[in-house]
Amino acid sequence: MQMVTTDAAAAPGFASTWPARHSPFEFCSSVQVDLWKDVEALFYFHPRQQALQERIRACVDEFGAPEILKRGERIHVGIAKNGAQCLFACHGERRPGMPVGVVVYLRTGPGLIRILHLAVNPAYEHDGRHAALNLTMELVNEVRHLARRVSGVRRVQLPYLAGGFLSVPRLAG
């Protein structure tokens, strides 16, 4: 069975490993500091960002501006004032550890994790050469997978939508 490891950006020194779903992506909460410019380009300079500019601005007004944060020799995207966390997706066909997608999420209520921001490399979008890999849904489903392990969380809210909620299946046992 393939395992996925995350270094849990919110807790220095904490490592968590769980069984991977069948995915071509490796998920991690931080990447090497030498990928700063790559993360910056992926998250802040997406070519289609203009289409969601008003909704992104509303989210920033409500929760704060995400920033690239350094911890040791690793970086993650977060919002320091509220503890928002991120999850990167890296694809084996690219340079090892190179993120091709990132999601920023926050527990905003007792039963809710809200995806605040999500960005994917254009090659993985609906009309890109890797579109068949469904990276956006892989990231959303990975947040749902993580939410299963958080006591009381029953829903994940999609980014930039007022009513876009997904239920969180409970763990067996």
N, C-alpha and C positions, 0 to 999 in steps of 0.2 A: 504494500500500500504506500503510495506517495504521501509524504508529509509536507506541510507548509509551516514555516517558522516565521514569526514576527517578533520584532524587538520592542513592541509596545511603547511607542514614543511617549506616552503619558507617564510611564513609570521607568525611570532610568535603571538599567540593569535587569529588568524583568524580561524574560523570554517565554513565549508561549508557542506550543506546537500543537497542531490539530490535523486530523485527516483531511487531505485535500479532496475537493470535489474534482471530477474529471474536467480539467481546465488546462489550456495551453499556457496559462499565465502563472507566474509566481507572485504572490502578494506579500508585501512587507510594509511596515509603518514608517520606515526611514530608508534613505539611500546614502551612498558615500558622498562626502562633502565635495569631491571633485566633480560631481554631477550638478552642481549649483546652477550653472548656466542652462543646462538641459531642462532642469525642473522649472526654472524661470520661464524659458521659452514655452514649455508645455502648459504651464498654469496661467501665466500672465499675458502671453502674446498669441493666443489662439486666433487663427484667421477668421473664425465665425463668431467671435465674442461679441461683435457689434449687434448681432441679431437678438441677444439676450441682455443687452446693456442695462435697460431699465430694471429688469428683474434682479440682475446681479447687484446693481446699486441698492435696491430695496433690501436685499439680504445683507449687504455690507452695512447699511444704515441700522439694521436691526441687531446684528450680531457682532459687527466689527470687521475690519479688513484682515483677510488672511495674509500671512507672511511666511517667508521661508525662515525657519528657526534652526539653529545649529546646536547640537549636543555632542560634544566630543568630535569625532571624525565623521559624524553622520548628520544629515539634515532631514527635516520633515516640513510639511506645510501645516500651519495651525493658526489659531487665534489666541494669543497669549492671555487676553483678559477673561476668556471663558473656558479655556481648556479643550477647544475643539481639536479633534484628532484627524489623522489622514491615513489613507491606505493607498499605496502605489501598486500598480500592476506592471510587471516586467515580462516581456515576451522573449522566449529562448532564441528566436531568430535574430534578435538584435544583440548589440553589445551586452555582455553579461551585466545584470544589475541596472540596465538602462530603463527608466520608466517610460511606458507608452500611455499610461493613464494614471489619474489621481482623483481621489474622492476625499472631500473634507466633510466630517460629520460630527454631530454633537447630540448628547442626550439633553433634550429640551423639556422633558416632563417625565413623570414617573413611568409612563408606559410607552414613551416615544423617543426614537432616535431620528433626528432630522439630517438628511443629506443637504448640506449648505451649498457646496460647490462640487462640480464634477467636470473634468477636462480629459479628453482623449486625443491622442495624436491623430491628425486628419487621415492618415493611412488606415485607421481602424474605424472610421465613421461609416455611415450607411453607404457611401459611394466610393470608399477607399479600397485599396487592393487587399486589405485584411478584413473587410467588412463581415465576411462569413464567420469570423471569430466572436462577433457580438460583444466586444469589449465593454461597452456601456452597461449592458445587462450583467456581464460577469462581475463588474465592480459593484453594482447595486446588489446582486445576489451575495457577494462576499460580505457586504455590510449586514445583510439579513442574517447570514451565517454567524457573524460575530455577535449580532444582537440576540441570538438564541442563548448565548452564554451570560447575558446581563439580566439579572433578576428583575422581573416585572415588565420588561420591554415586550410589547405586543405588536407594535407597528413601526414601520420605517416610512418617513415622508420623503418623497422625491424632491429634487431641487427645482426651484423656480416655478412650482405649481402650488396653488392654494389647496387643492383637495387631492393630490396624488399620494395616496397611502397604500402600502403593501403590508399584509399581515406577516408576522414572524412565526414560522412553524416552531413548535416547542420541541425540545430534545426528548428523546425516548428515555424512559426510566424514571 
